[in-house]
Every structure is written in C-alpha cells, then in structure tokens.
Amino acid sequence: MNKTALTKTYTKDIQNSCLNSKKIVLSLAAISFSASCTHATLTPEIETYEEATNRHTKARSGLQSRNSNNETINDSQTSTKTISDTGNTLVIESSGTITISNGGQQAVNFTQGSSTSTFLNKGTLIGGNNAASVRLGVSRNNGVTIETFNNQGIIGNGSSKFGVTVWGNSNNKSTINNFTNSGTIYSNTGESIYFGNANISSFANSGTIKSKQGAGVNISQGTSIENFNNTGTIEGKKDGIQINTNANVKTLKNTGTIQGFSAPIRSSGGTIETLTNEGTMKGESIGIYMSGGLVKTLINKGTINQNNSATWAAGIKLQNNSTIENIINTGSIRSNAFGISVTGGKFGTLTIKDGGMVYGKYSAIGVGQSQTLGDLYIDGSSSKIYGEENGIALDANSRTQKIELKNGGIIKGKIHGIRLDNGASLSGEMILSGEGSRVEGGSGAGILNRSGKIEGSITIKDGATVTATSNHAIANSGSGSITGGITVSGKNTKLEGNISNIGNASIGSDIKIEDGAKVEGGLVNQGNGSISGSVQVSGGSSIDSITNEGNGAISGSITVDKDSKLDSITNTSTSSTGISGSITNNSDNKLEISNGEGATIGGGITNNGNADLVISNQGSVGKDSNGNTVTNNGSGSVGIKDWLVSTDKNTGKLNTVVIGGSGKDNVKVENITVDQSNVDLEELNDINNIISGVNQNNIGNIGTNGSGEISLS
C-alpha cells in the first residue's frame, strides 16, 4: 500500500461497466475519463496513512471492541456481561466498571458450557445484592472452562451476596487452570468465592478475599484443587476457608493471613493432603476446625491463634470422627481454651520441634474421652507445651501410643504436666531425655496417672527433669498401672519430688535410679499400692527415702550400690508381704531402716558398705539365703537401736536375730525387746535363742514387753 494516500470507492457511485477496469489511475494534476464514461459519476476520497490510523484507533477505543470473541471493557456499564460459546477472552481495564442494580443479576456471567482462555479484571465488577458479582456456570448444570481467571481489580463491594461462584455438576465440572487474585473479592451474606463441582489446578491469592457474613472461600462438594496458595488475606465472618464433604485440596499453603470469626479453616468432611501455615491464622472460636474429614499432613511454621475461652474451643480441634495423620509444629499454636484438642476423632503423629510452641488456657493438648492421639514428640530447647491447667491431658478411656520429650523440650502445666485419667492408656513408652528437657507440674503432679494405664515404661534420662511444686514428681494413683516400671538415669537427670504409688495403683516392674541420677524426694508406696519389681539405686545415684505404708507391698528387693545414696527406708505396711525381698546397702553413705509394728521385711538386711547402717525393728525381718537376719560385710558399723524379737504362735519358739558376715563384730545392739505373749519360757534361758552371732559385749539391754529384764548368759 502507498503510504501517501488511501482510496475509498463506493458502489452506489458506480453506474457504468467502465469501472470493471482492473486499474484506476489517479493523476496528481487531474482526473480524466473518456467520453464513454460520461454517464458515470466518481467521487474519490483520499486519506493520509496517519488519518486512517487515527480513525481505526478511535473505533477500537469505543464502548467495547469485538474481534471474534475477544472483548475489552474500559468504561462504565450497568448490564450483565454474558460470556457464552467457546474461544473467549474478556478484559476489563482499570477504567472499566459493571455495576448491577438488579438484585438477582451478575456483573459477569459465564454460561454453562462456555470456554474462555483469559478473564482479566483490572476494573470493578459489582453484582446484585442477591447474586454473585461473577458467576461461572449454573448450579447442578454443566460447568465452564477457563484457562486463566485473573482478578487485579475489585469484584464485589460487600453488597453483592457472593463475590465469585463456580458451578458444575458431577458429570461435567467447571475447570480452571489458573485462578489468581491480587485485587479484592468481597461479598456480603454469602461466600466471597464458592467452588462447587470444580477442578482447579492452581489457586493463588496475594490480594484480599473477604466476606462480611459468610466464608472467604468455600470449597464445596465435588471440587478438587491441586495447589492453593495464599500470600494475601482471606477473611470470613464465619470461616476463612471451608472444605466440605467430597472436596479435596492436595496442597494448601498460607504465608499470609487467614481469619474467621468461627475458624480460619474448617473441614466438614473434605480432604487436605498437605496443609502448611507459614503465616497467620486467627479464629475467634477455633483455629483449624476438623468436623469430619481428613488432613494427611499439617505443618505449622507460623502462628495459629484462637481467642474464645469456651471449653469446646481450641487452636486445632478434631470432632465427628475426623483425622489428622501427621502434625509438625515449629511455629506457635495459642488458645484461650485448648491448644490442640480431639473430642471426636484421632491424631496420628504429633511433633513439636525447633522452637514450636502449643499453649492452652486449660490444656495445651487435650485428648477427650475415648479419643486417640498417636505418637507425641517434643524436640528442641525452645519447644514447649504449656497449659494453665495441664500440659497434656488424656481423659477417660482415651488412647495414645508414645510420648517422647528430648533435647530441651518442655511440657508444663500449673496443675499437672502430663495427666492420664480413668482408663486412659499409653500403649507405648514415655521417654524424657536430654539436658534441659522438663516436665513441670504445679499443685498436682509432674506426671499423674490417675486410674490410667501405662503399658510401657517411664524413662527419664540424660539430664531431663520432672518436677512439681506439690512435691509429686510422678504420681500413680487410684487404680493406675505402670506395667513397664520407672527408670531415672544419667548425670544431671533428676526428679524434684516424690515417686508416689498410692491407692490401688500398681507398678509392674523395677524402679531404677541409676548412672548419677537424683530423686530429690522419695519413693512412697501407700494404701494398697503394689510394686512388683525391685528398687535399685546405682551408679552414683541418690534418692532421699523409700516409704512403704498402709497396706502397700514391694515384691522385690531394695538395693543401694556403692557410691550411691539412700538416706532412709521406712516400712510400716501391715500387708502380708510388706517388703518381700531383702534390703542390701553397698553404699558408703549412712542408711537408716525402720520396720514398724506389724510390718514385714522378707529377705534379711545386709550392709556391705563402709558407712553406718542404723536399724529399728518392731515388726518381722526374715533371713537371707545364709540364714542371717542382719549381715555386715563392710567396714562400717551396724547399729540396732531397737529390735522386737517375735514368738512363733504355734511353737512358742523365738524368731532369733541371727547376725552374720565378716564385720559382725561391728554390730552393736542398744535394745532388744522380747515378745513374751506366747513364748516358751525355756527359750529365755539362752541368749542365743534371742540374738546370736553378735559380741555380747555389744548388746546394751534385753527386755520383754511384759515386765523386767533378761540377764545375759
């Protein structure tokens, strides 16, 4: 085309066949026609290139331009823009607006079966107050297909019922490859975004999605989202995000803010394969609420906050048979009720590590009646579970598999650190290890097993601490049972308070204090408490005291090894067994043993250490395998302050106190009292019937519980 001029001809001016000529030559000087063309009238129009270009530009900048199905809107309109058929592109420029006053009409309507490669909104789209601002498809009808849905402007202003609705049916779902919002999507009573029977490959929000009264995003039945990524704000008066029955989200990641008056995220039967929070989730009632449904993996690196103090509220809550298979928390979960709670469902593995924190006004972790928590791991010097009442609370008949605290982690409650109640069970072990690791209780106990069942053992080792201001470090009470025993092991490992086994409680294996560990308190077995194993203090460890009282029973022996320390043993239990085994002191520290009236020590008392052993006996002490009642093999002395010699009720013979061992000459007796109620008086004629093996010069006084004294002979 010649750049100098363009020529337009009009057929109405052509009246002669002479115009069938293939060329019309326009002279710069004049235009001449032959006589045969005298009946023709030719009126040419000549435009410059610039004029033609400007004219076409003006045409394109009109109210809307159409090139096939490509549309651009850049002015204000008041009627619904309907997109139908296939191969569409719709762009609303920043100056473009569609505002609908009809309550039931949308600003933009993508009809069922339509397909669009690009929808881009930079302007403002406001639907009616009983409709969506943008509707894709129709409920229960065929869906639409959109390659890219991109909102950079405003959809809704809080007066339209919905922001964006996406519909389909189970046989023909809506499909969106990329759904992106960097602008604002705003709704009134309904959801800001609703997906029903839709497949979304990628959903990305870096803007604001807000509902005044409903949910920010509702992922409803039949919907699948491959990747859901929020770096902006999603807010709902009800919920931030809802995932409903038969909906699936493969990956949901938040690095922005999600909040809802009820819950930031609510699952009512849907599935989330991986839920990652690196931002903030805020809920008035609940943080993450599972009311049915499944989350396979929940990773929290950010903050989950919940404000309501109602007893049903929680930072993360499971209800209605819902499941979270795996939780990894390195962030913060805070609640004015329960940090993490299950009242209807089960947790799989819960890991708190790398400074992660769970806080609850009542309990940091609460497992409701007959519910399940799998394995619990707390790892790291700043990792913490803290409750104003309980750190961890396992309610009646609830179940957990394993509790492991290590590397400086903390479990703390102002009443109990860890509490098992009325049939609650721990099927595996409780392992607390590492310097700085602590389980702290307050007015209750560090660890309380109140009629619960710990099928494994409790192990505190490698510098860990269990403590309580009440002086109850570990309390096994009611009908509580600890099948696998208790081990406190390692330098700097300590219990600040007692190990208590009371009521009808039982410990089914050994209690070991070993390898430099300390129990800054005692072992207290009382009521009908039973300890089936032995009590061992070894490897430079220490415990203040062992007390067996009421009707308590210790079936095994008590042993204190060299370099270890036990200050006292007090047995006042009137059970038939009392302390069934022997008492052996290999330590170089003084040990005092008191065996009360009616109490029993079944296997004799042996001192192999180099310190003093002091004995007071008003009950019954049996003999060891060598036939000795008291054996002294060490260089230390054994002092018998008082000893009641009992009489066999059937034979009338005395139960002679037999002193043995290489150091028997260092056994000194202050006072011996003979029970003469059934005694055969002939027994009193020989001192060796009362006590034997001891240097008689080391015996202070022998008397009876009747009157008078017995002369030594």
Protein Blocks (a to p, Z undefined) as FASTA:
>chain_A
ZZkbccdddfklpcbfklmpfbdcddfkbccddfklmmpccddddddfklmmmmmmmmmm
mmbdcehjaccdfbdcfbdcddehehiacdddfkbccddfbfkbcfbdcdehiacfbdcd
fbdcdddfkbcfbdgdjehiacdddfbdcdfbdgdjhjambfbdcdddfklccddfbdcd
fbdcddfklcfbdcehiadfbdcdfbdcddfklcfbdcdehiacfbdcdfbdcddfkbmb
dcdehiacfbacdfbdcddfkbmbdcehiacfbacdfbdcddfkbmcdceedjdfbacdf
bdcddfbfcfkbcfbdceehiacfbdcdfbdcddfkbfbdcfbdcdfbdcdeehiacddf
kbmbdcdehiacdddddedjkbccddfkbmbdcdehiacfbdcdeehiacddfkbmbdce
ehiacfbdcddedehiacddfklcfbdcehiacfbdcddeehiacddfklpabacehjbc
cfkopadedehiacedddddehjbccfbdcddeehiacebddddehjbccfbdcddeehi
acfbdcdehjaccfbdcdddehiacfbdcdfbfbfnlpmbacddfbfbdcdddddehiac
fkbpadfbfbdcddddfbdcdddfkopabdcfbfbdcddfbacddddfklopacdddded
jklmmpccfbdcddfklgcfklmmpmklmpghiafklpfbdcdfkeoddddZZ
